[in-house]
Amino acid sequence: MDRRAHPRTTTDHGAVLSCLGLPALKCQIRDFSVGGLFLQLDQASIKDLLAKTDSKAIRGQNGVVSLSLENNKFNDIQIVAAHLCDSGLGVAFRNHDQALLKYLVNSTRQRKQGTAPRKTPGNSWKPGDQAAAAQMLQALQQLTEEYVTRRYGDFIRIAADDLLNAADSARSNKDQTDLLFASSRLGKDHAGLLKLLIQTINTKFSGMTNPGEGHKTGVDELDLVDQEEFDEWIVIIGIARKFDDKLLATISRFERILNDITERDLGNEESPFSPYSLLWSFKEALEPLGFAKVAKVELYKAYQAAILAHLPELLEQINQTFLNKGIQESASYKPVSRPKTNSHALPQTDIDQAADEIARVHQKEDIIGALSSLSPHSTVSPLNQLRRNFRPKAGTHRGITANEEQVLQLLESMPAQQYQSIAERIKELIASESGGSADDIVFDDATRNSIETTESLVSSIEQDEFVGRELRSFIADLEIPLIKESLAHPMLLNDPDHPGRKLLQIAGDLAPFISSGQNDASNQPLLESLNQIKNLMKKKGHTDLPVIEKRMETLLKLQKQQFDENISLVLRSAQLEETRQRAQTFVLQFLENELTPDPVPSVIENLLQLGWAGLLAKTATTKSKQSKAWKGYSGVFNQLKSAFVASAKTTPLPPAEVEHLTDNLSSGFQEYPVFSDKSNTFIAQLSEALTAESDSYPALADSQVVFSRETLIPFLPDYDPESETTEQIVAPPDLAPWIDQAKNIKIGDWIVEHIRQDQTKLLNLGWKSTNSHRFVFVDGGGHKALDIPLVEFAQALKERRYSLLENGQLPLVDRAVHRLLQQTFDQFRSESDKDELTGLLSRKAFQRLLSDALAKTRREEQQHVFITVDIDQFKMVNDICGIEGGDGLLIAVAGLLNTYSPRDAQLARVGDDEFGILINNCPIQRGYEIAERQRLAIESFKYNWDDTALSITSSVGVVRVDNTITSITDLINASVAACNLARQEGRNCTRIYQPTAEEYTSRQKLIKSVPVIEKAIEKDHLKLFGQLITPIAKDSQEKDHYEILLRVYDEDDNLTNPVQFIQAAEQFDRMRIVDRWVINSVFAWMNKHHAQLPNNECFSVNISAQTFTDQGFSEFIHKKFSEVAFPAERIAFEITETAFVSNMERVKSIINEIKTHGCQFYLDDFGSGYSSYSYLKEFPVDVVKIDGIFVKDMLTEKSSYAMVKSITEVAHFMDKKVVAEFVSSVEILNALQHIGVDFAQGYAVGKPCDINELIIGNSPSMQAAR
């Protein structure tokens, strides 16, 4: 399985290599891609290269490849060496050469179509000798069959051990049951499995000469898949890739020989002895055994160890067979060996191996390139491979085939049109010329793929909410030029430097600057420039893309410049407004301090009415609080309070101070001349009252007012209460997640304003207040478009008036491809959710519904009903009416069940002759009545097939779905038991499931654990243990720390297994009680002993998802930290990904809030979830703990070693520390040190102990554990 970013195309073309100053070396180009070439060299040339340098040092050496043609010569094709193997040299292009690639594509097509002579693999082989070909394939088939049979015994032995070991460490009861079932079934049916495996392998050999008999695997095999099957496919690919680096050259060489023998173009997937093909044969052989995915993964690993790891044995025998037949091309076969590693260094991981391949010269891998590597020898886009699943299967075509040349000629004169596909228009034009029908026109594969891929891409871009109507129209006009480029250069979308790809990206970069509003004046210059470019395209008849690209690049540069200039103005304005608001808040606080709560002279109220508070706010904004102006203006209040004393007959203020007061007033009103006339009158009246023996003074002095904060606020009309607090805003509880979402928006993020159903507008966050209580958004022109407070914004997000722009930072093409792939997979999922025969839900889709129903019984205490209908004596119907008649009965019964089911019922076909019905929120009595109605309807039904009329009956089982059923396995087992009971009691009846005594006892035992939880806490039967987590590196500056573990003791103080205790606490919603007890106990213990603990060691506490998402958890933690005497840095909290599932944004917000105390967060059991890598950057954690399932097997499984190494590299890249759990030996510890893991936890470094033993002097065992 090839892992290059760009798919390779097999070819055979002579060339000359100049490299390292050597004389010109003759070579053959064996395959090529957009990234480079693979050059086959003879052994003498390879020795010449190695004489100059070694196989590693050659990487990066520059050289030249020349192609000799009849009338032309490509001189100076600049290359760089990438990888030297036993058969040749992989080289990468230093510069993009479209002419070269076009030539290679065309010459290869001609060769495949028979216009170029086929090169035979050796002198003794004669093309067209079908008898000799059949004899050769028979010999290869026998060798493969003997090899697999010989190695099969080792596979059974390894698989038996692995299944039992996996069952011992299973993460759930269901997984353990599935693994034990597989172990038992494999022991009984191992001979049958071998027979099936040989049959599937032989079928592939038959398909090489008879294509109709073979079965091609790969992307087409993914028709109608669900997520589990898709994941299984990925597992197979991952295992196959491990062998490709070592065996690729040999298998590719053998494939070329087989191509000539069979006169077909076979790929890796069709080569019966390639790792991928052998794995897929094994997958097909496993299908009838019905193993669960968890068991299949173990079997794949055993197959890898027993069969694939020894594959060079088979390849050597095949090579010898070719030699014996005189086929010389493979004479140089020699398995590639890797250099030996030291005792602690394991073989290179997939990441290291990938670096040796040609495509890795391109540092940035795009989405299409990555997906294309799944089909290594195909030049067809994976999107087209996926689309083929939904294309009608074609028979022999007798119409007209349109080739690339015809299509290009038609495209030259075809006008742009948005309402009909290019493919349909081309077919109509060809049909009109030939006088036939458009339905009779087909394209050759390469042409069809280029057209379909480009049309799908443009269509996907038009669905992008980031792209407005005007830009969609422009991109639609690019469709024809892009198709032309794609025909000439099939890998157009894989090449980030191609003008077509760059042009689309520039269009994507322009998208946010173009508003949806046609009447937006800020849009007009940009739209006019865009129209000029469109007119240029029309005048020149789909002009060269590089010309358009340059014009668009200039337009984008100017637009970005204008946007930056405008948004800087908005930013300055918003910052000034925030400063002004802070000043208003400061002045309000100042006035409250100065003027409340005691009475003050009423002249102060007159002063405030004349704008004195506004003057103070302006002064606080523009000048220092220590400035002379602030001191003078703010001091007026004390001057007035001193000047006007109640009951006084005259002012006690000396004339000089009166003059100073009036000067301050005059200066202030000149600075803030809002009420200039009134202010002059006020100063005059004040001056008169403060003169000696003034008649007006006593009345003014006796007039007093009382202010409060509420009465002061009106004097600051622009004051915003939300601007003065950093506390949580009071908002309805249902707005909490939207508040969190709003606060987490970053400067530069885009949101979508939903103006109307068919119109949106993009807004960019230009500024938000430091407390995230106010947001200012700009439009595409950089102009202020929305100024909105937090609560109002959160409400608008909830109502979908605004929404976050998903994947807005991804390039336009990547977003479009992602959308296409998602739509394709959704279509797969939709198809696989339906039973093909009856149209009801499929078994797997129904099981998902049952799982959801079980979850609801635990969350919401709901009760549902699950009905199973089993048709009695269905085999008899098949015997009488045949398979087709039996299918007709199933369709009829499906219709009956649908007719007699409630509207909210979910129906599925769950077996050959079994149907399932799920009714939500249904009591068992009503469920029984519905089941009986179904049974009677079937009993009354007469099935007519041809001249036969049959009466049928059914056995029906009814199960109550409530919180007494703990797993999907238990639910299905219950339904089977109910149906069995109905059959045992004579069939044609309905029976309700009754739990067995054993099941009842187990359930009661779990229920009885609930009061035990409260009792254990009350009676102090819970104790805290700690397990050491220690730095691995010898020179590490990190400190030891401990994970807090919970232990449960019985009445006699005997240690018991805590698993059932925790299981009951989780199932019956008691983990909040347990977690809070642990936190309270740890904090109290550390408060008492923190000074007696060595080296300021830290302790990590596990928090369940139930507790973490509890409404009052963060307040509880804040309170605990406020009560402790030790630094918060000595505490960490461990959470799993489950805590993030319900509401990631809210959980992130809680974590960041708690971390303000100085504590840390660990992400526990990392690596086991499929979403781990993609979400790691979103988790605000400080430490990543690698799931122990990888650590414990890392010395025996390369995949586990690779996972540990990969997690470590990714975590370190994100500045997070790494802890490895389950470190059980010194050997594992040494390997972890070699990888660079920061900390180790496990029996090899320390066993759990009572935390009191950690106190200095309490226990020597603690020192020994270190």
Stockholm file with secondary structure:
# STOCKHOLM 1.0

chainA/1-1266         MDRRAHPRTTTDHGAVLSCLGLPALKCQIRDFSVGGLFLQLDQASIKDLLAKTDSKAIRGQNGVVSLSLENNKFNDIQIVAAHLCDSGLGVAFRNHDQALLKYLVNSTRQRKQGTAPRKTPGNSWKPGDQAAAAQMLQALQQLTEEYVTRRYGDFIRIAADDLLNAADSARSNKDQTDLLFASSRLGKDHAGLLKLLIQTINTKFSGMTNPGEGHKTGVDELDLVDQEEFDEWIVIIGIARKFDDKLLATISRFERILNDITERDLGNEESPFSPYSLLWSFKEALEPLGFAKVAKVELYKAYQAAILAHLPELLEQINQTFLNKGIQESASYKPVSRPKTNSHALPQTDIDQAADEIARVHQKEDIIGALSSLSPHSTVSPLNQLRRNFRPKAGTHRGITANEEQVLQLLESMPAQQYQSIAERIKELIASESGGSADDIVFDDATRNSIETTESLVSSIEQDEFVGRELRSFIADLEIPLIKESLAHPMLLNDPDHPGRKLLQIAGDLAPFISSGQNDASNQPLLESLNQIKNLMKKKGHTDLPVIEKRMETLLKLQKQQFDENISLVLRSAQLEETRQRAQTFVLQFLENELTPDPVPSVIENLLQLGWAGLLAKTATTKSKQSKAWKGYSGVFNQLKSAFVASAKTTPLPPAEVEHLTDNLSSGFQEYPVFSDKSNTFIAQLSEALTAESDSYPALADSQVVFSRETLIPFLPDYDPESETTEQIVAPPDLAPWIDQAKNIKIGDWIVEHIRQDQTKLLNLGWKSTNSHRFVFVDGGGHKALDIPLVEFAQALKERRYSLLENGQLPLVDRAVHRLLQQTFDQFRSESDKDELTGLLSRKAFQRLLSDALAKTRREEQQHVFITVDIDQFKMVNDICGIEGGDGLLIAVAGLLNTYSPRDAQLARVGDDEFGILINNCPIQRGYEIAERQRLAIESFKYNWDDTALSITSSVGVVRVDNTITSITDLINASVAACNLARQEGRNCTRIYQPTAEEYTSRQKLIKSVPVIEKAIEKDHLKLFGQLITPIAKDSQEKDHYEILLRVYDEDDNLTNPVQFIQAAEQFDRMRIVDRWVINSVFAWMNKHHAQLPNNECFSVNISAQTFTDQGFSEFIHKKFSEVAFPAERIAFEITETAFVSNMERVKSIINEIKTHGCQFYLDDFGSGYSSYSYLKEFPVDVVKIDGIFVKDMLTEKSSYAMVKSITEVAHFMDKKVVAEFVSSVEILNALQHIGVDFAQGYAVGKPCDINELIIGNSPSMQAAR
#=GR chainA/1-1266 SS CCCCSSCCEEEEEEEEEEETTCCCEEEEEEEECSSEEEEECCHHHHHHHHHHSCTTTTTTCEEEEEEECSSCEEEEEEEEEEEECSSEEEEEESSCCHHHHHHHHHHHHHHHTTSSCCCCSSTTCCTTCHHHHHHHHHHHHHHHHHHHHHHHHHHHHHHHHHHHHHHHTCSSHHHHHHHHHHHHHHHHHHHHHHHHHHHHHHHHHHHHHSTTTSCCCSGGGGTTCCHHHHHHHHHHHHHHHHHHHHHHHHHHHHHHHHHHHHTSCCCGGGCTTSHHHHHHHHHHHHGGGTCCHHHHHHHHHHHHHHTGGGHHHHHHHHHHHHHHTTCCTTTTCCCCCCCCCCSSCCSCCHHHHHTTSGGGGSSSCCHHHHHHTTSTTCCSCHHHHHHHTTSCCCCCCCSEEECHHHHHHHHHHCCCCSSSCHHHHHHHHHHHHHTSCGGGEEECHHHHHHHHHHHHHHHHHHTCTTSCHHHHHHHHHTHHHHHHHHHHCTTGGGCTTSHHHHHHHHHHHHGGGSCSCTTCGGGHHHHHHHHHHHHHHHHTTSCCHHHHHHHHHHHHHHHHHHHHHHHHHHHHHHHHHHHHHHHHHHHHHHHHHHHSSSCEEHHHHHHHHTTHHHHHHHHHHHSCTTSHHHHHHHTHHHHHHHHCCTTCSSCCSCHHHHHHHHHHHHHHHHHSCTTHHHHHHHHHHHHHHTSTTCSSHHHHHHCEECCCHHHHGGGSTTCCGGGGCCSCCCCCGGGHHHHHHHHTCCTTCEEEEEEETTEEEEEEEEEECTTSCEEEEECTTSCEEEEEEHHHHHHHHHTTSEEECTTTTSCHHHHHHHHHHHHHHHHHHHHHTBCTTTCSBCHHHHHHHHHHHHHHHHHHCCCEEEEEEEETTHHHHHHHHHHHHHHHHHHHHHHHHHHTSCTTCEEEECSSSEEEEEESSCCHHHHHHHHHHHHHHHHHCEEEETTEEEECCEEEEEEEESTTCCSHHHHHHHHHHHHHHHHHTTSSCEEECCCCHHHHHHHHHHHHHHHHHHHHHHTTCEEEEEEEEEECSTTCCCCCEEEEEEEEECTTCCEECHHHHHHHHHHTTCHHHHHHHHHHHHHHHHHHHGGGSGGGCEEEEECCHHHHTSTTHHHHHHHHHHHCSSCGGGEEEEECTHHHHSCHHHHHHHHHHHHTTTCEEEEEEETSSTTHHHHHTTSCCSEEEECHHHHTTTTTCHHHHHHHHHHHHHHHHTTCEEEECCCCSHHHHHHHHHHTCCEEESTTTCCCEEGGGGSTTTCHHHHHHC
#=GC SS_cons          CCCCSSCCEEEEEEEEEEETTCCCEEEEEEEECSSEEEEECCHHHHHHHHHHSCTTTTTTCEEEEEEECSSCEEEEEEEEEEEECSSEEEEEESSCCHHHHHHHHHHHHHHHTTSSCCCCSSTTCCTTCHHHHHHHHHHHHHHHHHHHHHHHHHHHHHHHHHHHHHHHTCSSHHHHHHHHHHHHHHHHHHHHHHHHHHHHHHHHHHHHHSTTTSCCCSGGGGTTCCHHHHHHHHHHHHHHHHHHHHHHHHHHHHHHHHHHHHTSCCCGGGCTTSHHHHHHHHHHHHGGGTCCHHHHHHHHHHHHHHTGGGHHHHHHHHHHHHHHTTCCTTTTCCCCCCCCCCSSCCSCCHHHHHTTSGGGGSSSCCHHHHHHTTSTTCCSCHHHHHHHTTSCCCCCCCSEEECHHHHHHHHHHCCCCSSSCHHHHHHHHHHHHHTSCGGGEEECHHHHHHHHHHHHHHHHHHTCTTSCHHHHHHHHHTHHHHHHHHHHCTTGGGCTTSHHHHHHHHHHHHGGGSCSCTTCGGGHHHHHHHHHHHHHHHHTTSCCHHHHHHHHHHHHHHHHHHHHHHHHHHHHHHHHHHHHHHHHHHHHHHHHHHHSSSCEEHHHHHHHHTTHHHHHHHHHHHSCTTSHHHHHHHTHHHHHHHHCCTTCSSCCSCHHHHHHHHHHHHHHHHHSCTTHHHHHHHHHHHHHHTSTTCSSHHHHHHCEECCCHHHHGGGSTTCCGGGGCCSCCCCCGGGHHHHHHHHTCCTTCEEEEEEETTEEEEEEEEEECTTSCEEEEECTTSCEEEEEEHHHHHHHHHTTSEEECTTTTSCHHHHHHHHHHHHHHHHHHHHHTBCTTTCSBCHHHHHHHHHHHHHHHHHHCCCEEEEEEEETTHHHHHHHHHHHHHHHHHHHHHHHHHHTSCTTCEEEECSSSEEEEEESSCCHHHHHHHHHHHHHHHHHCEEEETTEEEECCEEEEEEEESTTCCSHHHHHHHHHHHHHHHHHTTSSCEEECCCCHHHHHHHHHHHHHHHHHHHHHHTTCEEEEEEEEEECSTTCCCCCEEEEEEEEECTTCCEECHHHHHHHHHHTTCHHHHHHHHHHHHHHHHHHHGGGSGGGCEEEEECCHHHHTSTTHHHHHHHHHHHCSSCGGGEEEEECTHHHHSCHHHHHHHHHHHHTTTCEEEEEEETSSTTHHHHHTTSCCSEEEECHHHHTTTTTCHHHHHHHHHHHHHHHHTTCEEEECCCCSHHHHHHHHHHTCCEEESTTTCCCEEGGGGSTTTCHHHHHHC
//
